[in-house]
Structures are given as structure tokens and as C-alpha cells.
Amino acid sequence: MSSCISAIGTANPQYRIPQHDIYNFMVKASGLNASNASRLKQIYDHSGIDFRHSVIADFGNTDSQKNSLFGRMEDFEAFPSTRQRMEIYQKSASELGFNAVNDCFANHGEDLKSKITHLISVSCTGMHAPGIDIELVEKLGLNKHVERTCINFMGCYGSLNALKVADYICRANENAKVLIVSVELCTLHFQKENTLDNWVANSLFSDGAAAMIVENKSKTRSNKPKLILDTFYSEFLIEAKNEMGWYIADAGFEMKLTSKVSKLILKHIKSISNELLSKAKLQFKDIGSFAIHPGGRKILESAESALGFSKDKNHFSYDVLKEYGNMSSATIVFVLKKLLMQKDWESDEKIMSFAFGPGLTVESMILKRN
């Protein structure tokens, strides 16, 4: 039995902030001199990002007195604690996920609320209990006996793990309808300390949510576009475990993201893709499109260089990076949505997808259009 993604929905918070405005905020918040401001501008100018979203307006405010979380004083001292940040997460996360699910249900075309058998929630930017899974059941009016699974703190590849779990469920139960909801509020974890890692992380991350329906292919309408989940392969590079990390600290979650990550992807992604193709019994020439997690422009370029495919075969990843930035685990789902809703595509086209995260972990999969 084959399972498939039959619908995808997305949502972003109300504050859509130009990248240039965020740069101005960062210069002020970090107290940068002219030399360091110039260095930071180069990072922002080459990020490939035009806009990012946030649940708070702070990053677009010209008057710090109006900020709701970060630096209400001119010197940006009295930085918010992890507790203060998590209070905003708890208030905002499930509502954003709710909006993504409604978009997903609308794209599916059926009333699925009474039919969802399993709910998988994904997040690495916040946690509480009862969590967003129970809140979503209540907000959406799902059955109280829906089976819930939470995938937490796995980083940008979390949604691929959720797809694997959903695939296992649907292969075991042909009547299962699995709802996956990824919610990430990355901007709550802005870090002020002037390090290159913080500069890079603060230039990339954004807020967003995505939802997917995964079900048995035989249970969907034959004329409805879908992405069949064909093959998964995962590998982590233990020698690179210190190059990317996500740690809980007193003032939010601290991201470690070194410049070596794109170089490591360049070095290892070819061998990992070969393992994936071998498992799928395919050759590289069989792949028609790519869906690479847009963790940053250099990551996309490294994948293209190592695998030898053109940018136009991965253009949706660039589009998502430009429009939204890096929304951690939700980001790859935004890319998949663009692929699913593309009007001119060939049936049975094979898509190769990758997402990356702490470990350094590379999650990969093959999907087929149908």
C-alpha cells in the first residue's frame, strides 16, 4: 500500500517585515559600530531573503519603546527570559497551527474534522503540556480519541520525520487519515550576543506553520493531485555534531550554526543521495525536481553543486527562502506545497527532497507526483 500527501496548508503570523528593517533592528539591538554594521549588512544582502514573519512586531519597529518583548529601553538591556518567550509561544503557536490546518482542509476539499485518526505535531521552538496537540484537537473540533504523537526539538528536518511516522501509520491501517502540523516561532529566540553564529541565525529565521494530510493513496480521489511517499533515507554525520545545535538557555533557545554546515553538505550529500536512490531502485537521471530545505542560500547552492543539478529544478526552495526565510521544520512543507499546487507537471515525476538539522542529520526522501 502506498501513502500520499493529499493536501497541504500554510500560515504565517501577521507581522511581515522586510529584511532591511530587520537588519536595522539588529544593528541597534546589538549596539554595532560602523565596521561591524557593514559586516552584518553583507550577511543580510547575501541572504536571499526579502521578507520574514514574526508573532511580534518588534523587528519592524523604529521606536523600541513600542516593543512587546525585546529591548523596550534604548540600550536593549533587560533581555527577556526563556519563561517570557515561552509565554508568547503558548499564546500564539496553536492559533497559527489552526490557521495552517484550515488552509489544508480547504485545499483538500473535504470536511475532514471527524475523519482524522492521527495527529502529529512538530515543533522545536517551544514546548508546554498540555501542548499544541491537545489545543489543536479542541480548536479544530477533532475527535477526542484521535491518536497523538509529538515530534519535538528535532530542528529543521522534523517534518520529514513526521512524514515517515505518518507513512508507517497509513501502511499499517489503510483507513488512517493523519494530520501533521508543524509550528515554529523562531523569532522568539533572538540572541543579542555579538558572535558570527548569532549574526547568521538572526539573519535567517522566521515564524510559520504548515499542515499536511497523509492517507492511503487508494482512499483519495483519483483526479486529485497528490505526492506519493515513496522512499526515505536518513543519515547523521557524527563528526559534525558540534557544527549545528539547539540549546535551551536562560534567555531563550540558543542556535549554533557554523559556516562549516554548507561545506559538510557539499561534501556528504552526494553519497547520501546515492544511498537514497539505491534504496528506491532509481538512478539520478530519473529525478525530475528537487525540494531542498532552504536553510540558507549557501545550503541550496551547496546541494546543487554537489549533486549537479540546475537552480531551476529547485526554484521553489529559493522562492520560499525569499518570501519567508527559514521557518525551521515548517519550511520544507512550504516548498512541498508549491510543488503540489504547481499547475504544469508530469504525472509520476520523481522528486528528491532533503532537510538538515542537528546531528548533523540529513533526512532525505523520494516523492512521486500523481
RODRENLO-251118 format. One record per residue: x, y, z of N, C-alpha, C in turn. Coordinates in steps of 0.02 Angstrom, whole numbers, padded with zeros to 5 digits, always signed. Atoms other than C-alpha are relative to their C-alpha. Layout:
N
XYZXYZXYZ...
END
This chain:
370
+00042-00060+00000+00000+00000+00000+00044+00062+00000-00036-00063+00003+00062+00174-00044-00038+00054+00037+00031-00058-00031+00028+00327+00061+00020+00063-00037-00013-00061+00037+00024+00504-00003-00019+00062+00041+00021-00065-00024+00013+00687+00042-00055+00024-00046+00057-00017+00043-00159+00735-00019-00019+00074+00005+00014-00071-00006-00166+00915+00043+00052+00032+00046-00048-00038-00041-00051+01048+00116-00029+00070+00011+00019-00068-00016-00091+01211+00204+00056+00035+00037-00052-00039-00033+00019+01351+00270-00030+00062+00032+00022-00062-00032+00004+01504+00381+00060+00035+00028-00052-00042-00030+00111+01647+00442-00032+00052+00046+00028-00052-00043+00086+01773+00582-00006+00067-00036+00019-00061+00035+00027+01948+00542+00057+00047-00017-00053-00048+00011+00192+02041+00551+00048-00025-00053-00043+00017+00057+00278+02030+00382+00051+00058-00006-00049-00053-00009+00441+02126+00399+00055-00005-00054-00054+00001+00050+00563+02174+00260+00068-00016+00033-00065+00020-00026+00737+02102+00283+00042+00061+00019-00040-00060-00014+00812+02277+00278-00020+00030+00068+00022-00027-00065+00706+02332+00427+00026-00043+00057-00027+00044-00052+00762+02179+00525+00074+00014+00010-00072-00018-00006+00943+02224+00486+00008+00062+00043-00005-00061-00040+00915+02398+00558-00013-00014+00074+00014+00019-00069+00839+02321+00714+00061-00034+00032-00057+00037-00027+00989+02204+00735+00060+00045+00014-00056-00047-00011+01116+02344+00717-00011+00038+00065+00016-00038-00061+01028+02443+00853+00001-00045+00062+00005+00045-00057+00992+02295+00967+00069-00025+00023-00066+00027-00016+01172+02232+00958+00051+00054+00013-00045-00055-00012+01249+02404+00975+00062-00001-00044-00057+00008+00045+01359+02381+00822+00030+00067-00021-00034-00058+00028+01489+02507+00769-00004-00003-00077+00006-00005+00074+01504+02559+00585+00032-00060-00035-00035+00056+00031+01629+02422+00544-00040-00065+00004+00039+00062-00008+01525+02279+00616-00068+00005-00033+00064-00009+00035+01365+02353+00545+00009-00015-00074-00015+00013+00070+01446+02344+00373+00009-00075-00012-00008+00073+00006+01496+02162+00402-00067-00035+00003+00067+00031-00006+01319+02120+00457-00042+00013-00062+00038-00016+00060+01246+02207+00305+00016-00048-00057-00019+00048+00052+01344+02092+00191-00037-00066+00009+00036+00062-00013+01264+01942+00276-00073+00006-00022+00070-00010+00017+01090+02015+00254-00010+00009-00076+00005-00012+00072+01121+02072+00074+00007-00064-00040-00012+00063+00036+01176+01896+00025-00043-00058+00027+00041+00053-00030+01042+01801+00123-00049-00032-00048+00052+00025+00046+00923+01780-00023-00070+00008+00028+00065-00010-00034+00781+01838+00092-00024+00072-00010+00031-00066+00005+00664+01984+00058-00044+00016+00061+00047-00011-00055+00536+01961+00198+00003-00058+00049+00010+00052-00051+00513+01866+00360-00060+00019+00042+00059-00011-00042+00364+01846+00477+00017-00012+00073-00009+00009-00072+00354+01859+00666-00067+00009+00036+00060-00009-00041+00220+01843+00800+00003+00065+00040-00006-00064-00034+00287+02005+00874+00022+00053-00051-00014-00055+00047+00306+02175+00790+00069+00029+00009-00062-00034-00021+00473+02217+00873+00050+00011-00056-00053-00002+00049+00585+02181+00724-00012+00053-00054+00015-00053+00049+00497+02311+00617-00011+00067+00032+00012-00063-00035+00478+02445+00750+00060+00047-00005-00054-00050-00002+00580+02604+00732+00007+00030+00069-00001-00026-00068+00536+02654+00909+00000-00059+00048-00005+00058-00044+00598+02524+01035-00047+00004+00059+00048-00008-00055+00477+02596+01165-00064-00039-00015+00061+00035+00020+00339+02507+01067+00010-00076-00001-00014+00072+00002+00423+02336+01076-00039-00037+00054+00038+00040-00047+00323+02199+01160+00043-00050+00038-00042+00051-00032+00467+02082+01203+00073+00021+00007-00072-00013+00000+00641+02142+01155+00016+00074+00010-00031-00065-00008+00727+02296+01224-00045+00059-00002+00042-00060-00001+00597+02422+01272+00041+00063+00017-00044-00056-00014+00741+02530+01331+00048+00009-00059-00043-00016+00056+00859+02614+01209+00062-00045-00004-00060+00040+00001+01007+02507+01263-00014-00075-00008+00021+00070+00010+00908+02344+01238+00024-00046+00056-00015+00042-00057+00954+02283+01411-00065-00031+00026+00058+00036-00028+00835+02182+01522-00028-00048-00052+00020+00046+00053+00831+02044+01392-00050-00052+00027+00053+00044-00025+00679+01927+01404+00027-00070+00017-00018+00067-00022+00694+01761+01494-00033-00053-00044+00031+00056+00036+00652+01591+01422-00074-00005+00018+00070+00002-00021+00492+01595+01525-00042+00052-00037+00038-00052+00035+00437+01760+01447-00011-00018-00073+00006+00020+00070+00470+01694+01273-00050-00058-00008+00045+00057+00004+00378+01531+01307-00072+00019+00015+00068-00024-00011+00227+01626+01371-00031+00024-00066+00025-00022+00066+00210+01705+01197-00010-00061-00045+00008+00061+00039+00238+01535+01116-00067-00035+00018+00060+00035-00022+00099+01459+01221-00063+00036-00023+00059-00039+00022-00021+01600+01173-00010-00002-00076+00003-00011+00072+00021+01602+00988+00005-00063-00044-00018+00056+00043+00078+01431+00925-00061-00038-00027+00056+00040+00023-00085+01334+00919-00046+00039-00046+00041-00041+00044-00178+01479+00838+00029+00001-00071-00032+00001+00066-00051+01485+00697-00008-00068-00032+00010+00067+00027-00061+01297+00678-00072-00011-00023+00071+00003+00018-00251+01310+00675-00012+00031-00069+00008-00034+00064-00241+01432+00529+00029-00042-00057-00031+00043+00052-00124+01314+00433-00045-00060-00015+00045+00058+00010-00243+01167+00460-00062+00020-00040+00059-00022+00038-00393+01266+00398+00017+00010-00074-00022-00007+00070-00294+01309+00240+00008-00069-00031-00009+00068+00025-00250+01125+00222-00067-00033-00015+00067+00029+00011-00432+01068+00242-00034+00030-00061+00030-00033+00057-00488+01197+00115+00030-00026-00065-00033+00026+00060-00359+01133-00010-00018-00073-00013+00020+00070+00009-00414+00953+00021-00068-00005-00032+00066+00000+00031-00594+00992-00021-00052-00044+00035+00047+00040-00039-00674+00877+00109-00004+00026+00071+00005-00014-00071-00738+00902+00284+00032-00058+00038-00039+00055-00028-00606+00801+00374+00000-00002+00077-00007-00006-00073-00632+00852+00556-00019-00064+00036+00022+00062-00033-00725+00692+00602+00038-00061-00025-00034+00057+00031-00612+00583+00494+00073-00007+00019-00070+00003-00019-00440+00624+00564+00009-00053+00054-00012+00054-00048-00375+00468+00653+00063+00012+00042-00064-00011-00033-00200+00528+00699+00022+00073-00009-00027-00067+00003-00122+00696+00739+00074-00002+00021-00072-00004-00015+00067+00725+00732+00018+00074+00002-00022-00069-00006+00130+00892+00797+00076+00003-00001-00073-00009+00008+00305+00956+00757+00019+00070+00022-00025-00066-00020+00398+01098+00843+00066-00008+00036-00062-00001-00038+00571+01139+00906+00011+00068+00033-00010-00068-00026+00543+01320+00959-00041+00014+00063+00037-00008-00062+00430+01291+01109-00031-00064+00021+00028+00061-00027+00352+01163+01221-00039+00016+00064+00037-00004-00062+00218+01151+01355-00049-00058+00001+00048+00055-00006+00094+01024+01420-00056+00021+00048+00022+00026+00065-00048+01008+01385+00025+00045-00056-00034-00036+00054+00028+01057+01219-00043+00019-00058+00037-00023+00058-00019+01119+01048-00041-00057-00032+00039+00055+00027-00080+00944+01001-00071+00000+00030+00066+00000-00032-00221+00948+01129-00037+00065-00017+00032-00063+00017-00255+01132+01093-00029-00003-00070+00025+00006+00068-00274+01091+00908-00062-00045-00004+00058+00043-00003-00394+00949+00945-00062+00040+00022+00055-00041-00026-00501+01072+01043-00021+00054-00051+00016-00055+00046-00490+01217+00920-00032-00025-00064+00025+00026+00063-00524+01108+00768-00063-00042+00007+00058+00043-00010-00660+01002+00846+00013-00071-00023-00016+00068+00019-00568+00839+00811-00026-00049+00053+00022+00051-00048-00619+00675+00893+00048-00001+00059-00041+00001-00060-00557+00665+01072+00043-00063+00004-00039+00062-00001-00493+00489+01038+00053-00002-00055-00052-00002+00051-00377+00545+00897+00067-00018+00032-00065+00021-00026-00205+00466+00921+00051+00055-00014-00045-00058+00005-00074+00600+00955+00073-00021+00008-00072+00010-00004+00114+00598+00926+00033+00069-00005-00035-00064+00000+00230+00744+00965+00073-00011-00020-00070+00002+00022+00395+00768+00873+00030+00068+00018-00025-00063-00028+00493+00899+00969+00076+00003-00005-00071-00016-00007+00665+00979+00962+00045-00037-00050-00041+00034+00050+00725+00890+00804+00026+00049-00051-00027-00050+00046+00757+01052+00710-00034-00001-00067+00029-00014+00066+00731+01087+00526-00022-00063-00037+00021+00061+00035+00710+00904+00475-00059-00034+00033+00054+00032-00038+00567+00870+00597-00059-00021-00041+00059+00017+00040+00431+00870+00465+00011-00062-00042-00013+00062+00036+00517+00732+00367-00007-00060+00045+00012+00053-00048+00517+00626+00523-00075-00011+00010+00073+00006-00006+00331+00663+00541-00030-00036-00060+00024+00035+00060+00303+00606+00362+00016-00074+00003-00016+00071-00007+00393+00443+00399-00049-00034+00048+00047+00028-00048+00284+00412+00552-00069-00008-00032+00065+00003+00034+00127+00453+00451-00002-00055-00052-00005+00053+00051+00184+00336+00312-00007-00068+00033+00006+00063-00036+00206+00194+00436-00071-00013+00022+00069+00007-00024+00033+00226+00508-00047-00020-00058+00045+00012+00057-00052+00229+00337+00012-00067-00033-00014+00066+00028+00036+00073+00278-00028-00055+00045+00027+00049-00047-00023-00018+00435-00076+00001+00002+00073-00008-00003-00201+00050+00427-00024+00038-00061+00018-00032+00063-00274+00086+00256-00053+00053+00008+00052-00050-00011-00414+00191+00332+00024+00060+00040-00026-00055-00040-00300+00307+00429+00002+00065-00039-00009-00067+00028-00304+00493+00395+00041+00039+00052-00048-00030-00046-00153+00577+00475+00007+00074-00015-00010-00072+00005-00144+00763+00507+00067+00017+00032-00064-00023-00025+00032+00833+00526-00002+00076+00005-00001-00073-00010+00051+01009+00598+00068+00020+00027-00064-00026-00021+00219+01096+00609-00008+00074+00016+00005-00070-00021+00227+01260+00707+00067+00022+00028-00065-00025-00023+00388+01360+00729-00002+00076+00008-00005-00072-00015+00407+01530+00813+00073+00016+00015-00072-00007-00009+00593+01551+00785+00020+00069+00025-00021-00068-00015+00596+01740+00807-00003+00016+00075+00002-00010-00072+00557+01723+00992+00069-00010+00032-00065+00020-00029+00736+01662+01015+00058+00043-00025-00053-00046+00019+00832+01813+00953+00051+00005+00057-00055-00004-00048+01002+01816+01039+00043+00062-00015-00032-00065+00008+01093+01980+01068+00076-00005-00005-00073+00004-00003+01272+01920+01095+00031+00003-00070-00030-00011+00066+01385+01975+00951+00050-00054-00017-00041+00053+00028+01450+01813+00879-00022-00011-00072+00018+00013+00070+01454+01761+00697-00058-00049-00005+00056+00047+00000+01340+01613+00736-00066+00035+00011+00062-00037-00014+01210+01731+00810-00019+00045-00058+00014-00044+00057+01227+01853+00666-00034-00039-00057+00028+00041+00055+01193+01714+00539-00070-00024+00018+00065+00026-00020+01050+01637+00638-00053+00055+00000+00048-00056-00003+00968+01807+00668-00018+00027-00069+00014-00023+00068+00977+01842+00481-00045-00047-00039+00034+00052+00038+00885+01683+00431-00070-00018+00025+00058+00036-00026+00749+01625+00548-00062+00043+00005+00065-00032+00007+00565+01666+00539-00053-00044+00032+00056+00037-00030+00394+01609+00601-00048-00025-00053+00049+00027+00047+00272+01497+00510-00027-00066+00024+00031+00064-00016+00160+01345+00518-00023-00034-00065+00020+00038+00059+00117+01207+00395-00038-00062+00023+00040+00060-00015-00008+01063+00392-00005-00044-00062+00006+00048+00055-00020+00906+00286-00049-00055+00019+00040+00060-00007-00145+00766+00263+00037-00057-00034-00030+00061+00028-00066+00595+00237-00050-00056+00007+00049+00054-00001-00178+00450+00189+00019-00052-00053-00012+00051+00050-00182+00291+00087-00020+00025-00069+00012-00027+00068-00171+00330-00098-00067-00024-00027+00063+00027+00027-00321+00219-00135-00061+00034+00028+00057-00032-00033-00431+00325-00020-00010+00072-00024+00006-00068+00025-00406+00488-00115-00033+00000-00069+00031-00005+00066-00499+00549-00269+00054-00006-00054-00050+00016+00051-00410+00488-00425+00023+00061-00039-00018-00059+00040-00413+00658-00510+00032+00055+00042-00028-00050-00045-00340+00749-00360+00076-00005+00001-00074+00003-00003-00154+00797-00366+00023-00023+00069-00027+00025-00063-00052+00709-00233+00074-00014-00008-00070+00018-00002+00127+00674-00183+00007-00066+00036-00006+00067-00029+00159+00489-00155+00066-00005+00038-00060+00010-00041+00282+00449-00015+00031-00066-00020-00030+00060+00030+00399+00327-00100+00055-00031+00044-00059+00028-00035+00565+00308-00005+00030+00052+00047-00034-00043-00048+00652+00380+00148+00069-00028+00015-00066+00021-00022+00834+00376+00198+00029+00054+00046-00027-00047-00049+00918+00456+00349+00071-00019+00018-00069+00013-00021+01100+00476+00398+00024+00061+00039-00028-00058-00036+01191+00583+00526+00075-00006+00001-00073-00005+00004+01371+00641+00522+00026+00015+00070-00018-00008-00070+01435+00612+00698+00060+00046+00008-00059-00043-00005+01597+00702+00661-00018+00074-00004+00022-00070+00008+01495+00860+00628-00051+00020+00052+00053-00012-00048+01386+00854+00783+00006+00068+00034-00010-00064-00033+01461+01015+00851-00009+00060-00046+00007-00055+00048+01427+01118+00694-00070+00030-00001+00068-00025-00003+01240+01136+00721-00032-00026+00064+00032+00020-00062+01147+01135+00887-00055+00047+00020+00058-00038-00022+00993+01199+00976-00008-00013+00074-00007+00010-00071+01008+01226+01163-00046+00047+00039+00043-00040-00043+00890+01287+01300+00044+00038+00049-00040-00042-00044+00968+01433+01394-00047+00044+00042+00040-00043-00044+00910+01561+01523-00038+00053-00039+00032-00051+00041+00867+01688+01387-00018-00028-00068+00023+00029+00063+00781+01582+01255+00042-00060-00021-00037+00056+00028+00846+01442+01145+00057+00027-00042-00059-00025+00035+01021+01465+01076+00018-00046-00058-00018+00037+00061+01060+01412+00898+00075+00003-00011-00069+00003+00023+01233+01355+00849-00001-00022-00073+00002+00014+00071+01255+01361+00661+00064+00028-00030-00064-00024+00023+01433+01369+00598+00002+00002-00076-00008-00007+00073+01494+01412+00424+00020-00066-00033-00021+00065+00028+01552+01231+00403-00059-00042-00024+00057+00042+00017+01374+01165+00383-00008-00007-00075+00008+00004+00073+01359+01209+00198+00057-00040-00032-00058+00037+00026+01534+01138+00168-00009-00075+00012+00012+00071-00015+01486+00974+00253-00055-00029-00044+00052+00023+00046+01328+00962+00149+00030-00011-00070-00034+00006+00065+01434+00992-00007+00040-00065-00003-00044+00059-00002+01549+00850+00048-00039-00065+00002+00032+00064-00014+01423+00718+00100-00066-00013-00036+00068+00010+00026+01257+00745+00010-00001-00047-00060-00002+00044+00058+01311+00652-00146-00004-00073+00020+00002+00070-00022+01345+00488-00054-00067-00017+00032+00065+00012-00030+01184+00507+00044-00054-00007-00053+00049+00005+00055+01085+00536-00116+00007-00067-00035-00010+00066+00032+01163+00378-00189-00033-00056+00041+00033+00049-00044+01102+00278-00038-00076+00003-00008+00072-00009+00009+00928+00351-00059-00023-00029-00067+00017+00025+00067+00924+00312-00245+00004-00076-00003-00007+00073-00001+00986+00135-00216-00059-00033+00036+00057+00026-00038+00850+00106-00086-00064+00004-00041+00060-00010+00042+00720+00174-00209+00003-00036-00066-00012+00034+00064+00793+00072-00353-00009+00049-00059+00001-00051+00052+00813+00231-00456+00070+00022-00016-00063-00032+00018+00952+00322-00546-00010+00076+00003+00005-00072-00007+00992+00506-00532-00037+00031-00059+00033-00027+00059+00929+00537-00709-00076-00006+00004+00072+00008-00008+00756+00481-00651-00032+00057+00038+00026-00054-00041+00739+00633-00538-00017+00060-00043+00022-00057+00041+00638+00774-00615+00004+00067+00036+00000-00062-00038+00630+00902-00474+00031-00013+00069-00031+00004-00067+00708+00940-00305-00038+00045+00048+00029-00040-00054+00641+01004-00140+00050-00001+00057-00054-00005-00050+00789+01057-00034-00022+00050+00054+00017-00046-00054+00758+01133+00137+00041+00064-00007-00037-00063+00009+00804+01318+00114+00025+00028+00066-00029-00023-00063+00906+01333+00272+00042+00062-00008-00039-00059+00017+01004+01470+00186+00023-00007-00073-00018+00001+00071+01063+01518+00013+00060-00045-00013-00060+00041+00010+01233+01433+00035-00016-00074+00003+00020+00071-00004+01148+01269+00083-00030-00022-00066+00030+00018+00064+01045+01270-00076+00053-00004-00055-00053+00001+00050+01196+01312-00182+00047-00059+00009-00043+00058-00012+01300+01176-00099-00032-00064-00025+00035+00060+00024+01167+01044-00136+00001-00003-00076-00001-00002+00073+01158+01099-00318+00069-00017-00027-00068+00012+00023+01346+01098-00337+00021-00073+00009-00020+00068-00014+01370+00928-00257-00037-00051-00043+00041+00048+00037+01228+00841-00349-00002+00014-00074-00005-00016+00071+01250+00931-00513-00067+00012-00034+00063-00018+00033+01075+00996-00548-00006+00076-00002+00006-00072+00011+01021+01168-00606-00047+00031+00051+00040-00037-00048+00943+01301-00496-00074-00002-00017+00070-00001+00020+00782+01298-00597-00038-00063+00023+00032+00061-00025+00748+01119-00536-00015+00004+00074+00010-00008-00072+00748+01184-00358-00027+00071+00015+00016-00071-00006+00672+01356-00387-00052+00014+00054+00049-00012-00053+00529+01333-00262+00034+00011+00067-00037-00010-00063+00656+01321-00121+00026+00071+00004-00023-00070+00001+00729+01489-00173-00058+00047+00011+00059-00043-00008+00554+01562-00184-00021+00004+00073+00020+00002-00071+00512+01506-00006+00050+00038+00042-00051-00036-00038+00678+01571+00061-00009+00076-00009+00008-00071+00014+00648+01739-00023-00061+00030+00034+00063-00026-00025+00468+01758+00035-00008-00006+00075+00015+00015-00070+00478+01686+00210+00062-00009+00045-00057+00017-00041+00656+01649+00268-00003-00073+00022-00005+00068-00024+00696+01491+00366-00047-00008+00060+00050+00012-00053+00546+01433+00471+00011-00068+00032-00018+00065-00029+00637+01278+00535-00042-00056-00032+00031+00060+00028+00533+01119+00515-00058+00014-00047+00056-00016+00044+00388+01207+00429+00022+00017-00071-00023-00029+00064+00496+01272+00286-00005-00049-00058+00001+00049+00055+00512+01112+00183-00072-00013-00022+00070+00011+00018+00322+01094+00189-00025+00056-00045+00017-00055+00046+00303+01266+00110+00024-00016-00071-00026+00019+00066+00413+01201-00032-00043-00054-00031+00041+00055+00026+00311+01042-00049-00069+00025-00022+00065-00028+00020+00151+01145-00056+00004+00031-00070-00008-00030+00067+00217+01242-00206+00005-00055-00053-00005+00055+00047+00262+01077-00290-00068-00033-00011+00065+00033+00006+00091+01001-00253-00049+00042-00040+00048-00044+00032-00003+01153-00318+00023+00025-00068-00025-00020+00065+00104+01177-00473-00047-00025-00055+00051+00018+00050-00010+01177-00625+00028-00043-00056-00027+00037+00057+00106+01111-00760+00053-00049+00025-00047+00051-00022+00185+00948-00703-00017-00066-00032+00009+00066+00031+00210+00774-00770-00018-00051+00053+00019+00052-00046+00121+00630-00685+00057-00050+00009-00051+00049-00018+00238+00507-00598+00071+00030+00001-00066-00031-00006+00380+00634-00594+00029-00014+00070-00033+00014-00063+00507+00591-00458+00031+00064+00028-00026-00058-00035+00556+00723-00330+00047-00024+00055-00048+00015-00054+00711+00713-00219+00000+00058+00049+00005-00051-00051+00699+00805-00055+00049-00012+00057-00047+00005-00056+00822+00843+00086-00018+00053+00052+00003-00049-00054+00813+00928+00256+00057-00015+00048-00061+00007-00040+00955+00958+00378-00012+00028+00070+00008-00025-00069+00972+00983+00565+00053-00027+00045-00050+00021-00049+01068+00948+00724+00016-00074-00006-00021+00070+00005+01168+00789+00720+00070-00012-00026+00039-00034+00052+01223+00842+00588-00040-00052-00038+00045+00049+00029+01072+00748+00520-00023+00022-00069+00027-00010+00067+01022+00732+00338-00058-00048-00010+00059+00041+00016+00845+00670+00307-00016+00009-00073+00014-00004+00072+00802+00628+00128-00060-00044-00017+00057+00040+00023+00654+00560+00032-00010+00009-00075+00023-00002+00070+00588+00521-00141-00076+00002+00001+00072-00004+00009+00412+00576-00185-00016-00007-00074+00023+00005+00069+00312+00544-00342-00064+00041-00009+00062-00035+00015+00184+00660-00419-00050-00050-00028+00051+00044+00026+00019+00576-00457-00065+00039-00007
END
